[in-house]
């Protein structure tokens, strides 16, 4: 692929680098030679040379861990030796055993696999150069987006390719189940953490000290996924803070001068797990990771998955970010080796940082034309004329570009060709027949019940939605404003305060589904206004926002874009008000909402399939919990949901476009 | 740069400072001049009747510091006029004069070090204005009534520009830089008075209160906190109260081992005079050649041998202070009292905001029988700090123990005088070979700890062994007495070296802090890194020199001293750049658990952090004392609060 520079118009500072295809060289030279070549990366200038084994000793003998061991020993009455032994076992289970030979094996094997699976693996080399610089100066934390199992193998592969220090990677324990593979991953730098260890002080201490030791010593860049897990929807997930807290703390405690966070955006043209995710969201549990499962997945190898773009963002200095936000001297009066809950100031800083990093990941996600097409197709589930689709895709491209989308649109190719090759790559999702484009619905075997048909349709809608979701972050803020305008008044004219309230309600409502930085409501509102005005969709004479004549298509596209979310949340509300029994448990919630929605769809009262997604259901519940419309009560071992029907009802009303009295709205906001 | 820490002692073994014969020579000349002046004054004195005047009548003034300080000291730099570094015609560094051990010597490696470290060149000079331009000095605005009444007391005073300018500054970089550049002064004292004794001070303070005149006490003038700067907003007549003539030891009490001393005495005189009776105070801040006893009290000074003798707060038994409300003193000399908060602690560190310290009773000790220098080389700074921590833990610190980082170690080496014999050169070479090649120390990593032991011979040797044994467990190698001694030379010539740097576009300053043991390494690393980064961001074109040393050890932490210097060619306002960098460095220190100051004090330079450091309630407590003691802000130097 030709390298090209995509330039953002939203923010003149946001200049993006061009890409190089790293597979190109692999296609032209020996993989074996490549796997065996001399590997001598530059290291952190303050590095304390140490082997993986020494690392374990440093951790086990650290003041931090010794303190917790004594504490646990006092609480449990066990001898410190026994607790120490436990800690040692935990560490053994957790620790990586990074080995260059394993890395070389992966370099060879992945070269072969990547060449089969992908057309291109593109990397921004300027980002690599920045990273190389950063690695020498400060401890570096690599924060890639997480869409696929492939992500961390790919990351290490790229770093090896560019002769950069290989990262140690925090991975979920589930990989360990894959016997041989788990160990291979361990030897390529993965360390394994349990998914939940809430109250286990010792585990937390071993884990956090292990990570901090590697960071402080400059052992290797630390890599983890802020989103915590693979996003099944291709929307960025709201960040998890545990690990980020751990890697930032050494800076606050003065143990390192600075920590650099490097947001990395990995964009797949087609995700390997595409239909797997859709099924999972619909309630078919994900297959347990097993080696045989992986081998079965080999049939994947016969398909074309297009390109991957990996964008290494500008390293973010924690020191600069924290300037004026966190007073480090508050750490002066407490021994640094005693674990302490972060202060409020720190917590909100870490939270804020996490959101900003995820937004940076979003900003640098490369979008393919198909993403735009999927957005259009989902608003026309009955199918579209190919010519209309083409025309609207071109229109949407213009809109996306003016909103600074990082769009990878082939140079100099006629639009029709771009559209048709996109359709070809995604032939499993959409097909053209008789000049009409429509979603493909998987042909089921044998007789079809209505539920099965619905299920199949939902799979293709959710798969398609996972592409639309990739562009949501570009349009989200103006789209919420468009919905607010629609809700606030059916007239062309809306007063500011009401509009803002409405926007702010949506912002709050959807803040589990989308990446909305805490406290940024006003800023997001202003950005939304700015963007809509910029593209001429609205005008803002004085205190009003007025839709222009040419703004209609934009605003209605935006309304359509968020429609599934509005409807989905409404279905959840309606379920809670109308159907939910007393004593509904948290466990029952998802299947219950699902069958409620299935009923509605089958009865022809609902056309929104996306509400079947457990992701949306969870997010809706989280929003209602946050807004105190639903409460969790723990009874015995069960967590029960207590519904405030009045509140849920009025939320339903607002989502449905029925504007409540100003007073009631304000009271809730 | 120089207030505290230490300089070499004058004892049998320490010969590096003013060697006795030389200094007495210059003193003789100075004192001759003084006697003539005193002769003129005698007349006034004779007019005064009463016991106090008699008491005040100085027996031939033995002090080093004349009233006209500029006669023997630089008006725009550090120390004695006859002592300075320069690059001679061959480009070799020399130290002029006869006062110091390095005096008259050629330092062949200094030029290379200087040029390589700073990217400077001996061909690029930035010379100072040669003489004070009297027109740059604002005219004295005198309070005539005060002057009249003062005349009646017979206390000498002056309003000559040179005297006033000399007392308008301390030794901060910006102050010396401004003098060198011949900048116009915004505010200087309007007159200088020289009280001869406590009762003179009482009279001056009474008159100041009566006529609403602002008094700024002036001792050795070695402040590095802008403490001596006149507040520009001060509209009253400012009188600099120079204590230098109050320099007598009034009595020595051998039974209790205390001496009663006038607070204007400077460190070197105090030690010399006590030595004559076989005693010493053991208080040896780096600035002791020039700093005064009153100044030590007013800033909570620390001496390099505090491990044996204690810091100033441990040394004082009794303090007499003249304040606008009267004289503060205690009723007895009990060695410890439980009489509420110690009022001495309102005085110690009050930085001239409450009154003038006039007399101090302080502990003395017999001169130690034996002194021995020593040094230990460590493979890196971490090992050195770990060793000092262990020494502190075992409470076996020698009189002085200091750890210099690699930069300072190299700096110290650059100050080696020309070696006289091939043999010494050969031995040096062998040592270097042993340490770097045989022991595998990296010459760019290794650091050196310098040691000074004191006591009776046998115990010193025992003590020495104990410390070297501890050092060995941290990979330390004994590196000889000579290296140790050289380390201490560095601390007193460094101030002279700053003047040399300023002749060649290099500005330099030092600052200090105290910090808990577990944070020493992190603080040193982060502060250095911060300085480097700030310099880069502020357009400094050359790599700055950042260096630190651990200069004092305590049970719970250490004192860390930083040197920071850079070549300012290409900068429009080097002083401003310097100040921003130092400001950032201080913020970094505070963020890393360091204190606002270990012994330099707050002055006006660090006032902005006082609230953060001692809480606003704490500031309020200090303020209420100030309000009570000095309601009209007669002592209006505006330090501290």
Interface residues (C-beta under 8 A of the other chain):
Chain A: X46 X253 X254 X255 X257 X327 X328 X329 X331 X332 X335 X336
Chain B: X518 X519 X522 X523 X525 X526 X529 X530 X590 X591 X592 X593 X612
